[in-house]
Amino acid sequence: MCGIAGIIGASHFKENMQKMLESMGHRGPDHSAIYKSKNCILGHNRLSIIDLSEDANQPFIDPTGRYHLVFNGEIYNYKELREEIGNRYQFRTSSDTEVLLASYIIYGKDCLEKLNGMFAFAIWDQDKKKVFAARDRFGVKPFYYSHNQGSFIFCSEIKAIHTIVNKVVNETAWANYFSYGSYGMPEETFYSNISQLPGGYFLEYQEGSLQKYCWYNFEKRIKDGASDSGSEAEIKNNYLNLLEDAIKLRFRADVQVGFNLSGGVDSSLLLALVNHLHPNHNIRAYTFYTGDERYDELPWVEQMIANTGNPLEMVRLNSAEVPQLAEIISDYQDEPFGGIPTLAYSKIFRQASEDGMKVLLDGQGMDEQWAGYDYYSSNTNNLIQGVGKESAFKPEVLSRDFGELGKQPQYPEPFSSRVQNLQYRDLFYTKLPRTLRFNDRVSMAASTELREPFLDYRLVEFAFGLPENMKIRGGVHKFLLREIVKEFVPFEVAEAPKRPLQTPQREWLGSELVPFVEQSLQDLKECRYAIWFDFDLMEREWKSYRKNEKGHSFFLWQWINTALLLKNYQ
């Protein structure tokens, strides 16, 4: 896991690249280096995970000196790819980095179809003066860029571009965030002069021309693969075989591997299988709690640990920590993020880092592939789990001109099934992209790598393509997955319902954190973007929230998060 950066085209100094790398030094504290030629500057911060030797440092150059690679992520099937390549390339390291470069040299852009991993990378062809860059299928690893004035600038985090490019907010993205809870479309960011390469896309940049292409056609793969999947027993067996292989691949590391554990079905299954496949590793598990039994998942976590015997590190978040931690994490995120649960989650990675842990596994991705959210079986189009009929947003507090910029996001519906269209939306436009961004930033803030075995594309495609009654049956979501889980975890865990709320955010914001909320509202009033809001209405909503029974608190978090991100903009 690393941080990558590049400046192609217009003249820039090496000092510019140094600023970019320093701004995201947390992504790779083990080594930092720069490559510079007349037309190209590449930079890399390395977090060493596979092949810890200096020979695997980046920017990585092929033996001929023609190709220069900067790469963030992991190619989990690199050993198989290396064997396939054979003697067509003379390897100097045992790294997945070199396998990636060799694959591109031999297969060109078709190498992407061979990769099983999470990645964002760029390859500079010195002969053609051309950049080839790509992002993994689901966009686990970030790739941001700015293209103007004859230059192409890319990096792993927005803040790095902002060291040499002015900050210009994307008011439409912000208006959609306040009105509809949107975190942007796949190419958008909250800054109008910075874009992101969507997951499953590659780009080519040469002589001022930028071209983007979709290399992962998920819709076509699902439709082409549609067939009778066999009996339920066969489906369970086939899925379990794929899952075990996905976990084995993601255990490839030359450093210690740990585990994030919640009390949910997904992470419980993952922990059980990890122990089944690696019985002698005694993997350390991490979980967070707040001391509020209405939200903490400790009862389920402790049941799992009693069953598996793994050492458990319980990381507590107190309300008093929230103001300072929220400011710190906002700086790492660059864009709005989910709320106090993200702050709690960030403490896990900080603790793991202090324990010398460089890699953590996580159970992200099951709900999207197995239709785990409550709204899959309701008539709502909610983007937030557990909201019910209550609105999570307060667009009425926006000024008229600013509010009119917001437009209801429209998402493609390529499938005949309503449930599959919602799953597709969540995989590529809403739930998963924003969660992956939140998680990438909080893990890398602590210089730790996060791996999600359930996002192996083979698993996602297999489960997504199953008939609806395999996913939702008798009002039970993730039905067949729960049947698989029962073979490995305690019954109470396998049958546990989806719990959308993991911290007492709404209670804290209306009690212990009142001074923090009020200071945030004051910061909004004093910032450059105060014209976005009607503060009389905002104050009325705030007073109503404090006085009445606490409802949904997401709109409050939106205001707080915005104050943290924009209060210093001039």
C-alpha positions as CSV (number, residue, x, y, z in Angstrom):
1,M,0.0,0.0,0.0
2,C,1.5,3.3,-1.0
3,G,1.0,6.8,-2.3
4,I,1.6,7.6,-5.9
5,A,2.0,10.9,-7.8
6,G,2.9,12.2,-11.2
7,I,3.3,15.4,-13.2
8,I,3.3,15.1,-17.0
9,G,3.7,17.8,-19.6
10,A,4.1,21.4,-18.6
11,S,7.3,22.4,-16.7
12,H,7.3,21.7,-13.0
13,F,10.1,21.6,-10.5
14,K,11.2,18.5,-8.5
15,E,10.2,20.6,-5.4
16,N,6.6,20.4,-6.6
17,M,6.7,16.7,-6.4
18,Q,8.4,16.7,-3.1
19,K,5.5,18.8,-1.7
20,M,3.0,16.3,-3.1
21,L,4.7,13.4,-1.5
22,E,5.2,15.1,1.9
23,S,1.4,15.9,2.0
24,M,0.6,12.2,1.9
25,G,3.7,10.7,3.6
26,H,1.4,8.7,5.9
27,R,0.6,6.5,2.9
28,G,4.2,5.2,2.7
29,P,6.6,5.9,5.5
30,D,9.1,3.2,4.5
31,H,10.6,4.8,1.4
32,S,10.1,7.8,-0.8
33,A,11.6,8.5,-4.2
34,I,11.2,10.6,-7.3
35,Y,11.9,9.9,-11.0
36,K,12.4,12.9,-13.3
37,S,12.8,13.3,-17.0
38,K,12.2,16.2,-19.4
39,N,8.5,15.4,-19.8
40,C,7.6,13.5,-16.6
41,I,8.0,13.5,-12.8
42,L,6.9,10.5,-10.9
43,G,6.8,10.2,-7.1
44,H,6.2,7.3,-4.7
45,N,5.8,6.8,-1.0
46,R,6.1,3.1,0.0
47,L,4.5,1.0,2.7
48,S,6.4,-2.3,2.4
49,I,4.2,-5.3,2.4
50,I,5.5,-7.8,-0.2
51,D,9.3,-8.1,-0.9
52,L,10.6,-5.8,1.8
53,S,13.9,-5.3,0.0
54,E,15.2,-2.1,-1.5
55,D,15.1,-3.7,-4.9
56,A,11.3,-3.4,-4.9
57,N,11.2,0.3,-4.2
58,Q,9.4,2.6,-6.6
59,P,9.3,4.3,-9.1
60,F,10.1,0.9,-10.6
61,I,12.0,0.8,-13.9
62,D,12.1,-2.1,-16.3
63,P,15.5,-3.5,-17.4
64,T,15.5,-1.5,-20.6
65,G,14.8,1.8,-18.9
66,R,11.8,2.4,-21.1
67,Y,8.9,1.9,-18.6
68,H,8.6,3.6,-15.2
69,L,5.9,2.4,-12.8
70,V,4.3,3.9,-9.7
71,F,1.8,1.6,-8.1
72,N,-0.5,1.6,-5.0
73,G,-2.2,-1.6,-3.9
74,E,-1.7,-5.3,-4.1
75,I,-1.8,-7.8,-6.9
76,Y,-2.9,-10.8,-4.9
77,N,-2.4,-13.4,-7.7
78,Y,1.1,-12.2,-8.5
79,K,2.7,-15.6,-8.0
80,E,0.4,-17.2,-10.6
81,L,1.0,-14.4,-13.0
82,R,4.7,-14.6,-12.6
83,E,4.6,-18.3,-13.4
84,E,2.4,-17.6,-16.5
85,I,4.9,-15.0,-17.7
86,G,7.8,-17.4,-17.3
87,N,11.0,-16.5,-19.0
88,R,9.4,-13.8,-21.2
89,Y,10.6,-11.3,-18.6
90,Q,13.8,-11.5,-16.4
91,F,12.6,-10.8,-12.9
92,R,15.0,-9.1,-10.4
93,T,12.7,-9.1,-7.4
94,S,10.0,-11.2,-5.7
95,S,7.5,-8.3,-5.6
96,D,4.0,-8.0,-7.1
97,T,5.2,-4.6,-8.3
98,E,7.5,-6.1,-10.9
99,V,4.9,-8.7,-11.9
100,L,2.5,-5.9,-12.6
101,L,5.0,-4.0,-14.8
102,A,6.0,-7.3,-16.6
103,S,2.3,-8.1,-17.2
104,Y,1.8,-4.7,-18.9
105,I,5.0,-5.0,-21.0
106,I,3.9,-8.5,-22.3
107,Y,0.1,-8.1,-22.5
108,G,-0.5,-4.4,-22.8
109,K,-3.8,-3.1,-21.5
110,D,-5.2,-6.7,-21.5
111,C,-3.1,-7.3,-18.4
112,L,-5.9,-5.7,-16.4
113,E,-8.2,-8.7,-17.0
114,K,-5.6,-10.9,-15.5
115,L,-5.2,-9.0,-12.2
116,N,-6.9,-10.0,-9.0
117,G,-6.3,-7.2,-6.6
118,M,-6.8,-3.7,-5.5
119,F,-4.7,-1.2,-7.4
120,A,-4.2,2.3,-8.9
121,F,-1.1,2.6,-11.0
122,A,0.5,4.7,-13.7
123,I,3.2,3.6,-16.2
124,W,5.3,6.2,-18.1
125,D,6.5,5.0,-21.5
126,Q,9.7,7.1,-22.1
127,D,9.8,6.2,-25.8
128,K,6.3,7.2,-26.6
129,K,6.1,10.0,-24.0
130,K,2.8,8.4,-22.9
131,V,1.1,7.6,-19.6
132,F,-1.1,4.5,-19.1
133,A,-3.0,4.5,-15.8
134,A,-5.6,2.2,-14.4
135,R,-7.8,1.6,-11.3
136,D,-9.1,-1.7,-10.0
137,R,-12.6,-3.0,-10.7
138,F,-14.4,-1.5,-7.7
139,G,-12.2,1.4,-7.1
140,V,-10.7,0.2,-3.8
141,K,-7.6,2.3,-4.4
142,P,-7.9,6.0,-5.3
143,F,-6.7,7.8,-8.4
144,Y,-7.2,11.6,-8.6
145,Y,-6.1,13.9,-11.4
146,S,-6.1,17.5,-12.7
147,H,-5.8,18.2,-16.4
148,N,-5.3,21.7,-17.6
149,Q,-2.8,24.2,-19.0
150,G,-1.0,21.5,-20.9
151,S,-0.2,19.3,-17.8
152,F,-1.6,16.2,-16.3
153,I,-1.2,15.8,-12.6
154,F,-2.3,12.7,-10.7
155,C,-2.0,11.3,-7.1
156,S,-3.5,9.1,-4.5
157,E,-5.0,11.9,-2.4
158,I,-6.7,15.3,-3.3
159,K,-4.5,17.2,-0.8
160,A,-1.4,16.3,-2.8
161,I,-2.8,18.0,-5.9
162,H,-3.8,21.0,-3.7
163,T,-0.2,21.6,-2.9
164,I,0.3,22.9,-6.5
165,V,-3.2,23.5,-7.8
166,N,-5.7,26.0,-6.3
167,K,-8.7,24.7,-4.3
168,V,-11.9,25.4,-6.2
169,V,-15.1,23.8,-4.7
170,N,-17.6,22.0,-6.8
171,E,-20.7,23.7,-5.7
172,T,-23.0,21.3,-7.5
173,A,-21.4,18.3,-5.7
174,W,-21.8,20.1,-2.3
175,A,-25.5,21.0,-3.1
176,N,-26.2,17.4,-3.9
177,Y,-24.6,16.2,-0.7
178,F,-26.8,18.5,1.4
179,S,-30.0,17.8,-0.5
180,Y,-29.7,14.1,-1.4
181,G,-26.8,12.6,0.6
182,S,-24.8,12.1,-2.6
183,Y,-21.0,11.9,-2.4
184,G,-20.6,12.5,-6.1
185,M,-20.7,10.5,-9.3
186,P,-17.8,8.1,-10.2
187,E,-15.7,10.8,-11.9
188,E,-16.6,13.7,-9.6
189,T,-15.0,15.1,-6.5
190,F,-16.0,18.0,-4.3
191,Y,-13.5,20.2,-6.1
192,S,-14.3,21.3,-9.7
193,N,-10.8,21.2,-11.0
194,I,-10.0,17.7,-9.7
195,S,-11.5,14.5,-11.1
196,Q,-11.2,10.8,-10.2
197,L,-10.7,7.9,-12.5
198,P,-13.7,5.6,-11.9
199,G,-13.2,2.0,-10.7
200,G,-12.8,-0.4,-13.7
201,Y,-11.4,2.3,-16.0
202,F,-8.0,3.1,-17.5
203,L,-6.7,6.2,-19.1
204,E,-4.0,7.2,-21.6
205,Y,-2.4,10.6,-21.7
206,Q,-0.1,11.7,-24.5
207,E,0.9,15.1,-25.9
208,G,-1.9,16.9,-24.0
209,S,-4.6,14.4,-25.1
210,L,-6.5,12.5,-22.4
211,Q,-8.6,9.5,-23.2
212,K,-10.5,7.3,-20.7
213,Y,-11.9,3.8,-21.3
214,C,-14.0,1.3,-19.3
215,W,-12.1,-2.0,-19.1
216,Y,-14.3,-3.8,-16.6
217,N,-17.8,-4.3,-18.0
218,F,-19.6,-5.6,-15.0
219,E,-23.1,-5.6,-16.6
220,K,-21.9,-7.7,-19.6
221,R,-20.2,-10.1,-17.3
222,I,-23.3,-10.6,-15.2
223,K,-25.6,-11.0,-18.2
224,D,-23.1,-13.3,-20.1
225,G,-22.7,-15.4,-16.9
226,A,-26.4,-15.8,-16.2
227,S,-27.3,-19.5,-16.1
228,D,-28.7,-22.1,-13.8
229,S,-26.4,-22.1,-10.8
230,G,-27.4,-25.5,-9.6
231,S,-29.0,-26.6,-6.3
232,E,-28.6,-24.6,-3.1
233,A,-26.1,-27.1,-1.9
234,E,-24.0,-26.7,-5.0
235,I,-24.3,-22.9,-4.9
236,K,-23.1,-22.8,-1.2
237,N,-20.2,-25.2,-2.0
238,N,-19.1,-23.2,-5.0
239,Y,-19.3,-19.9,-3.2
240,L,-17.4,-21.2,-0.2
241,N,-14.6,-22.5,-2.5
242,L,-14.3,-19.1,-4.1
243,L,-14.3,-17.4,-0.7
244,E,-11.6,-19.7,0.7
245,D,-9.4,-18.9,-2.3
246,A,-10.0,-15.2,-2.0
247,I,-8.9,-15.3,1.7
248,K,-5.8,-17.4,0.9
249,L,-4.7,-14.9,-1.8
250,R,-5.2,-12.0,0.6
251,F,-3.0,-13.6,3.2
252,R,0.0,-13.2,1.0
253,A,2.2,-10.7,2.9
254,D,5.7,-10.5,4.3
255,V,4.4,-8.7,7.4
256,Q,2.0,-9.6,10.2
257,V,-1.8,-9.7,9.3
258,G,-4.6,-8.7,11.7
259,F,-8.3,-8.5,11.5
260,N,-11.2,-6.0,12.0
261,L,-14.1,-7.7,13.8
262,S,-17.7,-6.4,14.2
263,G,-20.6,-8.5,15.6
264,G,-22.1,-8.9,12.1
265,V,-22.5,-11.9,10.0
266,D,-19.9,-10.9,7.4
267,S,-16.9,-10.3,9.6
268,S,-17.8,-13.2,11.8
269,L,-17.8,-15.6,8.8
270,L,-14.5,-14.1,7.6
271,L,-12.8,-14.6,11.0
272,A,-14.1,-18.2,11.2
273,L,-12.7,-19.0,7.7
274,V,-9.4,-17.2,8.5
275,N,-9.0,-19.5,11.5
276,H,-10.0,-22.5,9.5
277,L,-7.5,-21.8,6.8
278,H,-4.7,-20.6,9.1
279,P,-5.2,-22.5,12.3
280,N,-1.7,-21.8,13.6
281,H,-1.6,-18.0,13.0
282,N,-3.7,-17.0,16.1
283,I,-4.7,-13.8,14.3
284,R,-5.2,-10.8,16.4
285,A,-8.7,-9.2,16.1
286,Y,-9.6,-5.6,16.7
287,T,-13.0,-4.1,17.4
288,F,-14.3,-0.7,18.6
289,Y,-16.9,0.2,21.2
290,T,-18.3,3.3,23.0
291,G,-19.6,1.9,26.3
292,D,-23.2,2.3,25.2
293,E,-24.9,-1.1,25.1
294,R,-27.6,0.2,22.7
295,Y,-25.0,0.4,20.0
296,D,-21.9,-1.6,20.9
297,E,-21.5,-5.0,19.2
298,L,-19.3,-6.4,21.9
299,P,-21.8,-9.2,22.9
300,W,-21.7,-10.7,19.4
301,V,-17.9,-10.1,19.1
302,E,-17.3,-11.8,22.4
303,Q,-19.4,-14.8,21.4
304,M,-17.3,-15.1,18.2
305,I,-14.0,-14.8,20.1
306,A,-15.2,-17.4,22.7
307,N,-15.7,-19.7,19.7
308,T,-12.4,-19.0,17.9
309,G,-10.0,-18.1,20.8
310,N,-8.4,-15.2,18.9
311,P,-6.7,-12.5,20.9
312,L,-9.0,-9.5,21.0
313,E,-8.0,-5.8,21.2
314,M,-11.0,-3.6,22.2
315,V,-10.6,0.0,21.2
316,R,-12.9,2.5,22.9
317,L,-14.1,5.9,21.5
318,N,-15.2,8.4,24.1
319,S,-17.3,11.4,23.3
320,A,-14.6,13.8,24.6
321,E,-12.3,12.6,21.8
322,V,-14.6,13.4,19.0
323,P,-13.9,17.2,18.4
324,Q,-10.1,16.8,18.0
325,L,-10.3,13.4,16.2
326,A,-13.0,14.8,13.8
327,E,-10.6,17.6,12.8
328,I,-7.7,15.2,12.3
329,I,-9.7,12.8,10.2
330,S,-11.3,15.5,8.1
331,D,-7.8,16.6,7.1
332,Y,-7.0,13.1,6.0
333,Q,-10.4,12.6,4.2
334,D,-10.2,15.8,2.0
335,E,-14.0,15.3,1.3
336,P,-17.1,14.7,3.5
337,F,-17.1,11.4,5.3
338,G,-19.6,9.3,7.2
339,G,-19.7,10.4,10.8
340,I,-18.6,9.3,14.3
341,P,-18.5,5.6,13.3
342,T,-15.7,6.5,10.9
343,L,-13.8,8.2,13.8
344,A,-14.2,5.0,15.9
345,Y,-13.0,2.9,13.0
346,S,-9.9,5.1,12.6
347,K,-8.9,4.3,16.2
348,I,-8.6,0.6,15.3
349,F,-6.0,1.3,12.6
350,R,-4.1,3.6,15.0
351,Q,-4.0,0.9,17.6
352,A,-3.0,-1.7,15.1
353,S,-0.2,0.5,13.8
354,E,1.1,1.0,17.4
355,D,1.0,-2.8,17.8
356,G,3.3,-3.2,14.7
357,M,0.4,-4.5,12.5
358,K,0.7,-3.4,8.8
359,V,-2.2,-5.3,7.3
360,L,-5.8,-5.7,8.5
361,L,-8.5,-7.8,6.9
362,D,-12.1,-6.5,6.8
363,G,-15.6,-7.8,5.9
364,Q,-16.6,-5.0,3.6
365,G,-18.7,-5.8,0.4
366,M,-21.1,-8.6,1.4
367,D,-24.2,-6.4,1.8
368,E,-23.9,-5.1,-1.8
369,Q,-23.4,-8.5,-3.4
370,W,-26.0,-10.4,-1.2
371,A,-28.7,-7.6,-0.9
372,G,-28.1,-7.1,2.8
373,Y,-29.6,-3.6,3.3
374,D,-33.2,-3.2,4.5
375,Y,-34.3,-1.0,1.6
376,Y,-33.7,-3.8,-0.9
377,S,-37.0,-5.3,0.2
378,S,-38.9,-2.0,0.7
379,N,-40.3,0.6,-1.7
380,T,-37.8,3.4,-0.8
381,N,-34.7,4.5,-2.6
382,N,-32.8,5.4,0.5
383,L,-29.1,5.8,0.4
384,I,-28.7,5.3,4.1
385,Q,-29.4,2.1,6.0
386,G,-32.0,2.2,8.8
387,V,-33.5,5.6,8.1
388,G,-37.1,4.4,7.5
389,K,-39.5,7.2,6.4
390,E,-37.5,10.0,8.2
391,S,-35.4,12.3,6.1
392,A,-31.7,12.4,6.8
393,F,-31.3,15.7,5.1
394,K,-32.4,19.3,5.7
395,P,-32.2,21.0,2.2
396,E,-34.6,23.7,3.4
397,V,-31.7,25.4,5.3
398,L,-29.9,26.0,2.0
399,S,-30.0,29.4,0.4
400,R,-32.2,29.5,-2.7
401,D,-29.5,30.0,-5.3
402,F,-27.2,27.4,-3.8
403,G,-30.0,24.9,-3.2
404,E,-31.2,25.1,-6.8
405,L,-27.8,23.8,-7.9
406,G,-28.7,20.4,-6.4
407,K,-30.2,17.9,-8.8
408,Q,-31.5,14.4,-7.8
409,P,-28.7,12.0,-8.9
410,Q,-29.9,9.5,-11.6
411,Y,-28.3,6.1,-11.6
412,P,-28.3,3.5,-14.5
413,E,-30.6,0.6,-14.3
414,P,-29.1,-2.0,-16.6
415,F,-30.9,-5.0,-15.2
416,S,-34.5,-6.2,-15.3
417,S,-34.5,-6.9,-11.6
418,R,-35.2,-4.0,-9.2
419,V,-33.0,-5.6,-6.5
420,Q,-30.1,-6.0,-8.9
421,N,-30.4,-2.4,-10.0
422,L,-30.2,-1.3,-6.4
423,Q,-27.2,-3.6,-5.8
424,Y,-25.6,-2.1,-8.9
425,R,-26.2,1.4,-7.7
426,D,-24.7,0.6,-4.3
427,L,-21.7,-1.2,-5.8
428,F,-20.6,1.5,-8.3
429,Y,-22.3,4.8,-7.4
430,T,-23.2,5.1,-3.7
431,K,-22.6,2.7,-0.8
432,L,-19.4,1.0,-1.7
433,P,-17.5,3.9,-3.3
434,R,-18.0,6.2,-0.4
435,T,-17.2,3.5,2.2
436,L,-14.0,2.5,0.3
437,R,-12.9,6.1,0.3
438,F,-13.6,6.5,4.1
439,N,-11.8,3.3,4.8
440,D,-8.8,3.9,2.6
441,R,-8.1,7.3,4.3
442,V,-8.5,6.2,7.9
443,S,-6.3,3.1,7.3
444,M,-3.6,4.9,5.4
445,A,-3.7,7.8,8.0
446,A,-2.2,5.2,10.3
447,S,0.1,3.7,7.6
448,T,-1.8,0.4,7.6
449,E,-3.1,-1.6,4.7
450,L,-6.7,-2.7,4.6
451,R,-7.7,-5.8,2.5
452,E,-11.3,-6.8,1.7
453,P,-11.5,-10.5,0.7
454,F,-15.2,-10.2,0.0
455,L,-14.5,-7.8,-2.9
456,D,-12.7,-10.4,-4.9
457,Y,-14.5,-9.8,-8.2
458,R,-15.3,-13.5,-8.6
459,L,-17.3,-13.5,-5.4
460,V,-19.1,-10.3,-6.3
461,E,-20.1,-11.6,-9.7
462,F,-21.2,-15.0,-8.4
463,A,-23.5,-13.7,-5.6
464,F,-24.8,-10.7,-7.6
465,G,-25.9,-13.0,-10.4
466,L,-27.9,-15.4,-8.2
467,P,-31.7,-15.4,-8.2
468,E,-33.3,-13.0,-5.9
469,N,-34.8,-15.7,-3.6
470,M,-31.3,-16.8,-2.8
471,K,-30.6,-13.3,-1.4
472,I,-33.9,-12.4,0.3
473,R,-36.3,-15.0,1.5
474,G,-39.1,-14.7,4.0
475,G,-38.0,-11.2,4.9
476,V,-34.4,-12.5,5.7
477,H,-31.7,-10.6,3.9
478,K,-28.5,-12.4,2.8
479,F,-30.5,-15.6,3.2
480,L,-28.1,-18.2,1.6
481,L,-25.0,-16.5,3.0
482,R,-26.6,-16.9,6.5
483,E,-27.0,-20.6,5.7
484,I,-23.3,-20.8,4.9
485,V,-22.4,-18.9,8.1
486,K,-24.3,-21.3,10.3
487,E,-21.7,-23.9,9.6
488,F,-18.9,-21.8,11.1
489,V,-20.3,-19.4,13.7
490,P,-22.6,-19.5,16.7
491,F,-26.3,-19.5,15.9
492,E,-26.9,-16.1,17.6
493,V,-24.4,-14.5,15.3
494,A,-25.6,-16.1,12.1
495,E,-29.1,-14.9,12.8
496,A,-28.2,-11.5,14.1
497,P,-30.0,-8.7,12.1
498,K,-28.2,-5.9,10.3
499,R,-27.3,-3.1,12.7
500,P,-26.9,0.2,10.9
501,L,-26.0,2.3,13.9
502,Q,-22.7,1.6,15.6
503,T,-22.2,4.6,17.8
504,P,-24.5,6.9,19.9
505,Q,-23.9,9.7,17.4
506,R,-27.3,11.2,17.7
507,E,-27.3,11.2,21.5
508,W,-23.8,12.6,21.8
509,L,-24.5,15.4,19.4
510,G,-27.5,16.5,21.4
511,S,-25.8,16.2,24.8
512,E,-22.1,15.9,25.5
513,L,-21.1,17.3,22.1
514,V,-23.4,20.4,22.1
515,P,-20.4,22.8,22.4
516,F,-18.7,21.1,19.5
517,V,-21.9,21.4,17.3
518,E,-22.4,25.0,18.2
519,Q,-18.7,25.9,17.5
520,S,-19.1,24.2,14.1
521,L,-22.1,26.2,13.3
522,Q,-20.3,29.4,14.3
523,D,-17.4,28.3,12.0
524,L,-19.8,27.9,9.2
525,K,-21.2,31.4,9.7
526,E,-17.7,32.8,9.5
527,C,-16.4,30.9,6.5
528,R,-16.4,32.0,2.9
529,Y,-19.2,29.7,2.1
530,A,-21.7,31.0,4.7
531,I,-23.8,32.3,1.7
532,W,-24.8,28.6,1.1
533,F,-27.0,28.6,4.2
534,D,-30.0,30.2,5.9
535,F,-28.6,30.3,9.5
536,D,-32.0,31.3,11.0
537,L,-33.5,28.1,9.7
538,M,-30.4,26.1,10.6
539,E,-30.6,27.4,14.2
540,R,-34.3,26.5,14.4
541,E,-33.5,22.9,13.3
542,W,-30.7,22.7,15.8
543,K,-32.9,23.9,18.7
544,S,-35.6,21.4,17.6
545,Y,-33.1,18.6,17.5
546,R,-32.0,19.4,21.1
547,K,-35.5,19.9,22.5
548,N,-37.3,16.9,20.9
549,E,-36.6,13.2,20.8
550,K,-33.4,12.7,18.9
551,G,-34.1,11.6,15.4
552,H,-31.7,11.1,12.5
553,S,-28.5,13.1,13.1
554,F,-26.9,12.8,9.6
555,F,-27.8,16.4,8.7
556,L,-26.0,17.7,11.8
557,W,-23.0,15.7,10.8
558,Q,-23.1,17.2,7.4
559,W,-22.9,20.7,8.8
560,I,-20.1,19.8,11.2
561,N,-18.1,18.0,8.5
562,T,-18.5,21.0,6.2
563,A,-17.3,23.4,8.8
564,L,-14.2,21.3,9.4
565,L,-13.4,21.0,5.7
566,L,-14.1,24.6,4.6
567,K,-13.6,26.8,7.6
568,N,-10.0,27.6,6.6
569,Y,-10.8,28.2,2.9
570,Q,-10.3,31.9,1.9
